[in-house]
């Protein structure tokens, strides 16, 4: 099923914008949705539980959020700093809820900087598709760790197309350990960045 058909199935529009500008392009990267083909492969190898709550940093128009909510019934939150992308996520949410009869209170979007989002005790899965620099990534990870200290729980990070700076920081400066690697067959052989890395917090 191609990109258009998935969007049509869920009554949303999540394609990438041709031109996007952020106030600080050095720290924050333009929105680029994770390909649906990649999401299909990921969730063949990685399972979400009904009690999981996923936070997508740099969610853009909300593709990941709607995908996991629609197919797995998992609570999903999207964090997006760009007001235009955030508004499109909200528009998608209205259309999605109208036509799919899904529960409204289990999918949410927040318009704020990633490092300003207050991690809640039920947040336990965190998704990153290189949304910002490692400087911001460090701040976000520290927020996650502080939350886990206050409310101990199983915490996992999902990194798509993982930046080497993210990997170095996690493996040398945190208690996260690599749990699983999911390469995208047919792409990984040509580009080793075409993979997902799953990190689990070890207490």
For each residue, the residues with C-beta under 8 A, 3 or more apart:
1: 5 6 9 36
2: 5 6 36
3: 6 7 15 35 36
4: 7 8
5: 1 2 8 9
6: 1 2 3 9 10 36 67
7: 3 4 10 12 13 14 15
8: 4 5 11
9: 1 5 6 70
10: 6 7 66 67 70 96 100
11: 8 95 96 98 99 100
12: 7 61 62 63 66 92 95 96
13: 7 61 88 92
14: 7 33 60 61 62 63 66 92
15: 3 7 33 61
16: 30 31 32 33
17: 20 30 31 85
18:
19:
20: 17 30 31 82 84 85
21: 25
22: 25 28 29 30 81 82
23: 28
24: 27 28
25: 21 22 28 30
26: 133
27: 24 132 133 135 136
28: 22 23 24 25 58 81 131 132 133 136
29: 22 32 58 130 131 132
30: 16 17 20 22 25
31: 16 17 20 58 60 61 80 82 85
32: 16 29 60 129
33: 14 15 16 60 61 63 64
34: 38 39 63 64 129 160
35: 3 38 39
36: 1 2 3 6 39 40 63 67
37: 40 41 184
38: 34 35 41 42 160 184 194 196
39: 34 35 36 42 43 64 67
40: 36 37 43 44
41: 37 38 44 45 182 184 185
42: 38 39 45 46 158 160 182 196
43: 39 40 46 47 48 68 71 72
44: 40 41
45: 41 42 180 182
46: 42 43 158 180 182 196 198
47: 43
48: 43 52 54 68 72 74 125
49: 52 74
50: 72 73 74
51:
52: 48 49 74 75 124 125
53: 74 75 76 77 120 122 123 124 125
54: 48 64 65 68 74 75 76 77 125 126 127
55: 76 77 78 79 117 119 123 125 126 127
56: 59 62 64 65 76 77 78 79 127
57: 79 114 117 126 127 128 131 132 140
58: 28 29 31 79 80 81 114 128 129 131 132
59: 56 62 63 64 65 78 79 80 89 109
60: 14 31 32 33 63 78 80 82 85 88 89
61: 12 13 14 15 31 33 85 88 89 92
62: 12 14 56 59 65 66 78 89 92 93 109
63: 12 14 33 34 36 59 60 66 67
64: 33 34 39 54 56 59 67 68 76 78 127
65: 54 56 59 62 68 69 76 77 78 89 107 109
66: 10 12 14 62 63 69 70 76 92 96 107
67: 6 10 36 39 63 64 70 71
68: 43 48 54 64 65 71 72 74 76
69: 65 66 72 73 74 75 76 102 106 107
70: 9 10 66 67 96 100 102
71: 43 67 68
72: 43 48 50 68 69
73: 50 69 106
74: 48 49 50 52 53 54 68 69 106
75: 52 53 54 69 106 107 122
76: 53 54 55 56 64 65 66 68 69 106 107 108
77: 53 54 55 56 65 107 108 109 110 123
78: 55 56 59 60 62 64 65 89 108 109 110
79: 55 56 57 58 59 109 110 112 114 117
80: 31 58 59 60 85 86 89 109 110 111
81: 22 28 58 86 111 112 113 114
82: 20 22 31 60 85 86
83: 86 87 111
84: 20 87 88
85: 17 20 31 60 61 80 82 88 89
86: 80 81 82 83 89 90 109 111
87: 83 84 90 91
88: 13 60 61 84 85 91 92
89: 59 60 61 62 65 78 80 85 86 92 93 109
90: 86 87 93 94 109
91: 87 88 94 95
92: 12 13 14 61 62 66 88 89 95 96
93: 62 89 90 96 97 107 109
94: 90 91 97 98
95: 11 12 91 92 98 99
96: 10 11 12 66 70 92 93 99 100 102 107
97: 93 94 100 101 102 104 107
98: 11 94 95
99: 11 95 96
100: 10 11 70 96 97
101: 97
102: 69 70 96 97 106 107
103: 106 107
104: 97 107
105: 108
106: 69 73 74 75 76 102 103
107: 65 66 69 75 76 77 93 96 97 102 103 104
108: 76 77 78 105
109: 59 62 65 77 78 79 80 86 89 90 93
110: 77 78 79 80 117
111: 80 81 83 86
112: 79 81 116 117
113: 81 116 117 136
114: 57 58 79 81 117 131 132 136 139 140
115: 136 139 140 143
116: 112 113
117: 55 57 79 110 112 113 114 140 143
118: 143
119: 55 123 143 144 146 147
120: 53 123 147
121: 147 150 151 153
122: 53 75
123: 53 55 77 119 120 126 144 147
124: 52 53 153 154 155 156
125: 48 52 53 54 55 155 156 157 158
126: 54 55 57 123 140 144 155 156 157 158
127: 54 55 56 57 64 157 158 160
128: 57 58 131 137 157 158 159 160 162 166
129: 32 34 58 159 160 161
130: 29 160 161 162 163 166
131: 28 29 57 58 114 128 136
132: 27 28 29 57 58 114 135 136 137
133: 26 27 28 136 137 165
134: 137 138 163 165 166 169
135: 27 132 138 139
136: 27 28 113 114 115 131 132 133 139 140
137: 128 132 133 134 140 141 165 166 169
138: 134 135 141 142 169 173
139: 114 115 135 136 142 143
140: 57 114 115 117 126 136 137 143 144
141: 137 138 144 145 157 169 170 174 176
142: 138 139 145 146
143: 115 117 118 119 139 140 146 147
144: 119 123 126 140 141 147 148 155 157
145: 141 142 148 149 174 175 201
146: 119 142 143 149 150
147: 119 120 121 123 143 144 150 151
148: 144 145 151 152 153 155 201 203
149: 145 146 152
150: 121 146 147
151: 121 147 148
152: 148 149 203
153: 121 124 148
154: 124 200 201
155: 124 125 126 144 148 200 201
156: 124 125 126 179 198 199 200 201
157: 125 126 127 128 141 144 170 176 198 199
158: 42 46 125 126 127 128 196 197 198
159: 128 129 162 166 167 196 197 198 199
160: 34 38 42 127 128 129 130 195 196
161: 129 130 193 194 195
162: 128 130 159 166 167 193 195 196 197
163: 130 134 166 167
164: 167 168
165: 133 134 137 168 169
166: 128 130 134 137 159 162 163 169 170
167: 159 162 163 164 170 171 197
168: 164 165 171 172
169: 134 137 138 141 165 166 172 173 174
170: 141 157 166 167 173 174 176 199
171: 167 168 174 176 177 178
172: 168 169
173: 138 169 170
174: 141 145 169 170 171
175: 145 201 202 203
176: 141 157 170 171 199 200 201 202
177: 171 199 200 202
178: 171 181 197 198 199
179: 156 198 199 200
180: 45 46 196 197 198
181: 178 195 196 197 198
182: 41 42 45 46 195 196 197 198
183: 188 194 195
184: 37 38 41 187 188 194 195 196
185: 41 188 189
186: 189
187: 184 190 191 194
188: 183 184 185 191 192 194 195
189: 185 186
190: 187 194
191: 187 188 194
192: 188 195
193: 161 162
194: 38 161 183 184 187 188 190 191
195: 160 161 162 181 182 183 184 188 192
196: 38 42 46 158 159 160 162 180 181 182 184
197: 158 159 162 167 178 180 181 182
198: 46 156 157 158 159 178 179 180 181 182
199: 156 157 159 170 176 177 178 179
200: 154 155 156 176 177 179
201: 145 148 154 155 156 175 176
202: 175 176 177
203: 148 152 175
